[in-house]
């Protein structure tokens, strides 16, 4: 089974966190925010978290709970490093903010 890492935003505490999912997952899952514990009711299809929510009632078929690691929480969304020579990447912008006073 191959696994893929997906990024998720908690709408309660506004922190980003990563979830490692098997590509074979299908069904309704409860994703627990590792920062604040908020529960996100999501349908997962072929290892991809969809925008489809399901109600928390006895008629919903829940497959399992997903508890991501607390260490995966962060304030900012991940961005791919691109256009570094133009200064467009997130890491470059972070470096400029941190060290521009020393240049």
Secondary structure, 3 states (H helix, E strand, C coil): CCEEEEEEECCCCCCEEEEEEECCCEEEEEEECCCCCCEEEEEEECCEECCCCCCCCCCCCEEEEEECCHHHCECCCCCCCCCCCCCCCHHHHHHHHHHHHHC
